[in-house]
Amino acid sequence: MKMTWKLKLSTNHKNTNECCLLLIQTKSNKVLRSWFGPMAQNLMAKARLKHPTTISDQTAQINIDKHSAQYFLIEASFYHQQCLQQYQVINDIYKLGINKTEEVIELLLYLRMTSLHPSHEDLQVFAGCQPRHNLCLEQALDTLLDNRLIQKIEFLEFQFYDKNPYPHGHIFDLKTQTIKDHNSIEQLSKHQQMLTHQT
């Protein structure tokens, strides 16, 4: 069977430390669909179970036929719905009476799935990977912040976002310019700085 499609995974997409999975029409090199973050990583893991892969340090690629591409899109849709339920995205948005826009739903799902504290720039990359490239990131962020579903951590010129909306300690890494949650037993290194609780 002719392999007319490919699934291509980038493991550090645009230096976000997140994965991006692309479904590409091989001949035209046109991207039909993309997924970002843990969603991308998990979908690629599912695809690897069914198809042989060519793996390198930064990318993994699976060549598939048209029928397999169609089946993968259906499978991805089912997995997406499963994640929305598992991470209680629709439920929490409904309880708060928030307008269930695609932007708000997808952003909250990503933030709840990721183990990272993405920066504002990382979220712009996330927005660019969504099916609707005109996704209104700023409006979605404001909605989630106003309803205390997430929190924003500001330090120096950086802005980071946390799925945990309640104040708690964070550590800023001066080398990587990233933050992570602080636990009480962790010793800070020379290139780390404790951030105070934010309200």
C-alpha positions in Angstrom: 0.0 0.0 0.0 1.3 3.5 -0.9 2.4 5.5 2.1 1.0 8.9 1.3 0.9 10.3 4.9 3.4 10.7 7.7 3.2 11.3 11.4 6.2 13.4 12.5 7.1 14.1 16.1 9.4 16.9 17.3 10.4 16.3 20.9 11.4 19.9 21.7 9.2 21.9 19.5 10.6 25.5 19.1 12.5 25.1 22.3 9.4 24.7 24.5 10.4 21.3 26.0 7.1 20.0 24.6 6.4 17.7 21.8 4.5 18.6 18.6 3.0 15.9 16.4 2.2 16.7 12.7 0.1 14.7 10.3 1.6 15.6 6.9 0.5 14.8 3.4 3.8 13.4 2.0 3.7 14.6 -1.6 2.6 18.2 -0.9 4.3 18.3 2.5 1.1 20.0 3.7 0.2 19.7 7.4 -3.4 18.5 7.9 -3.4 18.5 11.7 -1.1 19.1 14.6 -1.1 18.4 18.3 1.0 19.9 21.1 2.4 18.8 24.4 1.4 15.6 26.2 -1.4 15.1 23.8 1.1 14.9 20.9 3.4 12.5 22.9 0.6 10.2 23.9 -0.9 10.0 20.4 2.5 9.2 18.9 2.9 6.4 21.5 -0.4 5.0 20.4 0.6 5.2 16.8 3.9 3.5 17.5 2.1 0.4 18.8 0.5 -0.1 15.3 3.3 1.1 12.9 7.0 0.7 12.6 9.0 3.9 13.4 12.2 5.6 12.3 13.5 7.3 15.4 16.3 9.8 15.9 17.2 12.0 18.9 14.9 14.9 17.9 12.3 13.4 15.7 10.2 10.3 15.2 8.4 9.6 12.0 5.8 7.0 10.9 4.8 6.6 7.3 1.2 5.5 6.9 -1.4 5.1 4.1 -4.5 7.1 3.6 -6.8 4.6 5.4 -4.4 4.6 8.4 -4.4 8.4 8.5 -8.2 8.5 8.5 -8.3 5.9 11.3 -5.6 7.9 13.3 -7.7 11.1 13.1 -10.7 9.2 14.5 -8.6 7.7 17.3 -7.1 11.1 18.1 -10.6 12.6 18.4 -11.7 9.8 20.8 -8.6 10.3 22.9 -9.1 14.0 23.0 -12.7 13.5 24.3 -11.3 11.0 26.9 -8.8 13.6 28.1 -11.4 16.3 28.4 -13.4 14.0 30.7 -10.3 12.7 32.6 -9.0 16.2 33.4 -12.5 17.5 34.1 -12.2 20.4 31.7 -15.8 20.7 30.5 -17.2 20.0 33.9 -15.2 22.8 35.6 -16.0 25.3 32.8 -19.7 24.4 32.9 -19.8 24.7 36.8 -18.4 28.3 36.5 -20.7 29.3 33.7 -17.9 30.1 31.3 -18.6 30.4 27.6 -17.3 27.0 26.3 -15.1 28.4 23.5 -12.6 26.2 21.8 -9.8 28.4 22.9 -10.6 28.1 26.6 -11.2 24.4 26.4 -8.0 23.6 24.6 -5.9 25.9 26.7 -7.2 24.5 30.0 -6.8 20.9 28.8 -3.1 21.6 27.7 -2.3 23.3 31.0 -3.8 20.5 33.0 -2.0 17.8 31.1 1.5 19.3 31.0 3.9 18.8 33.9 5.6 22.1 32.9 4.9 25.7 33.8 4.8 27.1 30.3 5.9 30.7 29.6 3.8 33.1 27.6 6.0 32.4 24.6 5.4 28.7 25.0 1.7 29.3 25.0 2.0 31.3 21.8 3.7 28.2 20.2 0.8 26.0 21.6 -1.8 28.4 20.0 0.0 28.1 16.7 -0.3 24.3 16.8 -4.0 24.4 17.2 -6.3 23.6 14.2 -7.6 27.2 14.3 -4.4 29.2 14.0 -6.3 32.4 14.9 -6.9 31.0 18.4 -7.4 34.0 20.7 -4.8 33.2 23.3 -5.0 36.4 25.3 -8.8 36.2 25.7 -8.6 32.5 26.8 -5.9 33.3 29.3 -7.9 36.1 30.8 -11.0 33.9 31.1 -9.1 31.2 32.9 -7.3 33.6 35.2 -10.4 35.6 36.0 -12.2 32.4 37.0 -9.2 31.2 39.1 -8.7 28.0 37.1 -5.0 28.8 36.6 -2.5 31.3 37.9 0.1 33.5 36.4 3.5 33.8 37.9 5.5 36.9 37.0 9.2 37.2 37.6 11.6 39.8 36.0 10.4 40.1 32.4 9.0 36.5 32.4 5.4 35.3 32.7 4.6 31.7 33.5 1.3 29.8 33.9 0.4 27.1 36.4 -2.5 24.7 36.4 -2.6 25.0 40.2 -4.5 28.3 40.9 -3.6 28.4 44.6 -0.6 30.3 45.9 2.5 28.0 46.4 6.2 28.3 46.1 8.2 28.1 42.9 11.8 27.9 41.9 13.2 29.9 39.0 16.2 28.4 37.1 18.5 31.1 35.9 20.2 28.8 33.3 17.1 27.5 31.6 14.8 30.5 32.5 12.1 28.1 33.5 10.2 27.6 36.8 9.0 24.6 38.7 7.1 23.9 41.9 9.2 24.1 45.1 9.1 21.2 47.5 10.2 21.8 51.1 13.1 19.2 51.0 14.8 20.4 47.9 18.0 22.3 48.2 18.5 25.3 45.9 21.6 25.3 43.6 23.5 28.5 42.8 21.6 29.1 39.6 18.2 28.7 41.2 16.1 31.3 43.0 13.1 30.9 45.2 10.0 32.8 44.2 7.6 34.1 46.8 4.0 33.0 46.9 1.8 35.1 44.7 -1.9 35.9 45.3 
